[in-house]
Structure formats: structure tokens, C-alpha cells
Amino acid sequence: MNEVTQERSRIHASIVKSPLATHHFANDMNELTQERSHMHVSIVKSPLVGHHIASNMNELTQERSRIHASIVKSALAN
């Protein structure tokens, strides 16, 4: 009887361990997915930051051109 009880305990333990191992594996995969997502976001953000800087530089260049045009117009008017 004792051997049957021990065998039943081992079977129960293996049944319990199987879903726990699956859960642990799924948790690891979830962490990897999240890490991949973070990497993707940083890769996407990097060009956007560059684009934002370029856009700001473009606005500054346009403003400088307007100032220059205003100075030229003023000089020509005199």
C-alpha cells in the first residue's frame, strides 16, 4: 500500500510540475517578447528623434532665410 501511495504521489507531483514548467517557460517567452518590443521601440524612436532635430533645424534655416530676405528688402527700400 505504501508503494502505491508513493507512486501516486510521484504521479501527482509530475502532473503539478508539468503546468508549472509550462508557466515558467511562457513567462520567459513573455519577458523575451517584452524585451524585443522595447528594442523595437528604441529602434523606431531613434530615427524619429533624428527627424525631429532635422525638422527643428529646417525651421531655423527657414527663419534665417526670412530674416535675410527682410534685411535685403529693407536695404533695397532705402
RARAHU-V547403 format. One record per residue. N is the residue number from 1. RES is the residue in three letters. SS is DSSP state (@ for helix, = for strand, . for the rest). PHI is phi in degrees with one decimal (none if undefined). OMEGA is omega in radians with two decimals (none if undefined). Layout:
n=N res=RES ss=SS phi=PHI omega=OMEGA
n=N res=RES ss=SS phi=PHI omega=OMEGA
//
This chain:
n=1 res=MET ss=. phi=none omega=-3.13
n=2 res=ASN ss=@ phi=-63.2 omega=3.12
n=3 res=GLU ss=@ phi=-64.0 omega=3.12
n=4 res=VAL ss=@ phi=-65.0 omega=3.13
n=5 res=THR ss=@ phi=-63.9 omega=3.12
n=6 res=GLN ss=@ phi=-63.7 omega=3.12
n=7 res=GLU ss=@ phi=-62.5 omega=3.12
n=8 res=ARG ss=@ phi=-62.2 omega=3.10
n=9 res=SER ss=@ phi=-64.0 omega=3.12
n=10 res=ARG ss=@ phi=-65.0 omega=3.11
n=11 res=ILE ss=@ phi=-62.9 omega=3.13
n=12 res=HIS ss=@ phi=-61.4 omega=-3.14
n=13 res=ALA ss=@ phi=-61.8 omega=-3.14
n=14 res=SER ss=@ phi=-69.1 omega=3.09
n=15 res=ILE ss=@ phi=-66.4 omega=3.13
n=16 res=VAL ss=@ phi=-71.6 omega=-3.10
n=17 res=LYS ss=@ phi=-65.4 omega=-3.09
n=18 res=SER ss=@ phi=-60.0 omega=3.10
n=19 res=PRO ss=@ phi=-64.1 omega=3.13
n=20 res=LEU ss=@ phi=-66.2 omega=3.10
n=21 res=ALA ss=@ phi=-64.1 omega=3.11
n=22 res=THR ss=@ phi=-63.6 omega=3.12
n=23 res=HIS ss=@ phi=-62.0 omega=3.14
n=24 res=HIS ss=@ phi=-61.9 omega=3.12
n=25 res=PHE ss=@ phi=-62.6 omega=3.13
n=26 res=ALA ss=@ phi=-63.3 omega=3.12
n=27 res=ASN ss=@ phi=-63.8 omega=3.09
n=28 res=ASP ss=@ phi=-61.8 omega=3.14
n=29 res=MET ss=@ phi=-64.5 omega=3.11
n=30 res=ASN ss=@ phi=-62.6 omega=3.11
n=31 res=GLU ss=@ phi=-63.0 omega=3.12
n=32 res=LEU ss=@ phi=-63.9 omega=3.12
n=33 res=THR ss=@ phi=-63.0 omega=3.12
n=34 res=GLN ss=@ phi=-63.3 omega=3.14
n=35 res=GLU ss=@ phi=-63.2 omega=3.12
n=36 res=ARG ss=@ phi=-62.7 omega=3.11
n=37 res=SER ss=@ phi=-64.0 omega=3.12
n=38 res=HIS ss=@ phi=-61.5 omega=3.13
n=39 res=MET ss=@ phi=-64.0 omega=3.14
n=40 res=HIS ss=@ phi=-62.4 omega=3.14
n=41 res=VAL ss=@ phi=-61.4 omega=-3.13
n=42 res=SER ss=@ phi=-67.7 omega=3.09
n=43 res=ILE ss=@ phi=-66.6 omega=3.14
n=44 res=VAL ss=@ phi=-71.3 omega=-3.11
n=45 res=LYS ss=@ phi=-64.9 omega=-3.08
n=46 res=SER ss=@ phi=-57.0 omega=3.09
n=47 res=PRO ss=@ phi=-64.5 omega=3.13
n=48 res=LEU ss=@ phi=-65.2 omega=3.09
n=49 res=VAL ss=@ phi=-64.2 omega=3.09
n=50 res=GLY ss=@ phi=-59.3 omega=3.13
n=51 res=HIS ss=@ phi=-63.6 omega=-3.13
n=52 res=HIS ss=@ phi=-63.2 omega=3.12
n=53 res=ILE ss=@ phi=-63.1 omega=3.13
n=54 res=ALA ss=@ phi=-61.8 omega=3.12
n=55 res=SER ss=@ phi=-63.5 omega=3.11
n=56 res=ASN ss=@ phi=-63.6 omega=3.12
n=57 res=MET ss=@ phi=-64.3 omega=3.12
n=58 res=ASN ss=@ phi=-62.9 omega=3.10
n=59 res=GLU ss=@ phi=-62.3 omega=3.12
n=60 res=LEU ss=@ phi=-64.9 omega=3.12
n=61 res=THR ss=@ phi=-63.7 omega=3.12
n=62 res=GLN ss=@ phi=-64.0 omega=3.12
n=63 res=GLU ss=@ phi=-63.6 omega=3.11
n=64 res=ARG ss=@ phi=-62.2 omega=3.11
n=65 res=SER ss=@ phi=-63.8 omega=3.12
n=66 res=ARG ss=@ phi=-63.8 omega=3.12
n=67 res=ILE ss=@ phi=-63.1 omega=3.14
n=68 res=HIS ss=@ phi=-59.7 omega=3.14
n=69 res=ALA ss=@ phi=-61.9 omega=3.13
n=70 res=SER ss=@ phi=-65.2 omega=3.12
n=71 res=ILE ss=@ phi=-65.1 omega=3.14
n=72 res=VAL ss=@ phi=-63.6 omega=3.13
n=73 res=LYS ss=@ phi=-59.4 omega=-3.12
n=74 res=SER ss=@ phi=-62.1 omega=-3.14
n=75 res=ALA ss=@ phi=-66.4 omega=-3.14
n=76 res=LEU ss=@ phi=-70.9 omega=-3.12
n=77 res=ALA ss=@ phi=-70.7 omega=-3.13
n=78 res=ASN ss=. phi=-82.7 omega=none
//
